[in-house]
Amino acid sequence: MAFALALFVYQPQPQHDIVSGMIEDDDNGSLPVVFENATNLTNNEQDSVYGQVAAWNNSVYVIWQDSVSGRNYDIFIKKSNDNGTSFGTPVNISDNLGFSEHPQLSVYESNVYAVWADNTPGNREVLFARSTDGGASFEETRNISNNALDSYNQEMAASGDNVYLAWVDLDEQENASIMFRASADGGATFGETVNIASSGQASFSSFPKVAAYGNDVYVTWNVMEGGDEDGLYFAKSSDRGSTFGEAVRFRSDISGESQVAAYNGTVYIISGGLDLKEVNGLYFIKSTDGSETFADPVMIDADGKFINPLNVELVSDGNDSVYVAGQVFSGGNEEILLMQISSNNATGVVNLSKNEKISECPSIAMAGDNIYVVWEDLTPGNHEVLYAKGSKL
């Protein structure tokens, strides 16, 4: 049964000035995209972290983890009905006494899906909530993982009526597994939990990622334990997540956090760095036959501008180009850089944040000719979620 959620009332705060460079490349290879200056979407005295963005036609949604005075973190969401020009009032969709963290967001038509990790049940579980009316109301939160020990590092994708969730589970010996559940009815119900990979092909620090197109589901994850199992792993389902083929490893030396995107028969995988693993650039892997075969991984550093990118995310424009957002050390500071990749080459890099303090944890979405990027930023004086909208030329 659907219910309308109470709005969390923010105390009025003075607007902070956000210093953001107009999106031009100082050297060469500028992007054919014009971005507006960044704005502060959260703008409150509490910390707002781990923002994520999703878009469908004219609707843009931003979800994040927000510190609530006298309580732990809750999960909030905002919506724009005008292509990201203005946003409505934030809504608290977790609203519980536990610690709600690392939200993820997917949208398909008027269905909006949110997932996050939460210790309210007594241990960390993967919780899920959906809206079928474009975010006006959300149904009751459900426990998707329902594991005796911790479940975390959740990710989600939606395609048509299909909703796919992947996460890490721990067992009694704290061995890790990559777990998966699918819904074929727009998130109303979910099928049985599928174990994609267990200890030896998964670790405590794995970050599973999921993408989907048609009946195909693609999952990637990393293993970085300093052993023989290290590497970047991949598994595919051709039956909407009911079964998966055997997990394969691309290379043992690629073990940073990855992301995956799919459009028609093209599958894109990227892999950046981690706090404990620096890389010389972005690993880029592409398949043009629905992942039957992959080209060899390519290292892309954009002439030294995209070194050791952290928290990388990507989106496909459907025209053999992808846009990658990453947290990169640039000009003496952590900045949010946006890179376009076409035909295995970087065709432009721009600095979206370009401000005084640390900018981190970007998220990117695209609808039509509009590109939306959010990230966490310390420039306002505390952690806030900043937002920039770009339009393709």
Buried (B, 14 or more C-beta within 10 A) or exposed (E): EEEEBEEBEBEEEEEBEBEBBEBEBEEEBBBEBEBBBBBBBBBBEBBBBBBBBBBBEBBBBBBBBBBBEEEBBBBBBBBBBEBBEEBEEBBBBBBBEBBBBBBBBBBBBBBBBBBBBBBBBEBBBBBBBBBBEBBBBBBEBBBBBEBEBBBBBBBBBBBBBBBBBBBBBBBEEEBBBBBBBBBBEBBEEBEEBBEBBBBEBBBBBBBBBBBBBBBBBBBBBBBBBEEEBBBBBBBBBBEBBBEBEEBBBBBEEBBBBBBBBBBEBBBBBBBBBBEEBEBEBBBBBBBBEBBEEBEEBBEBBBEEBBBBBBBBBBBBBEEBBBBBBBBBBBEEBBBBBBBBBEEEEBBBBBBBBBBEBBBBBBBBBBBEEBBBBBBBBBBBEBBBBBBBBBBBE
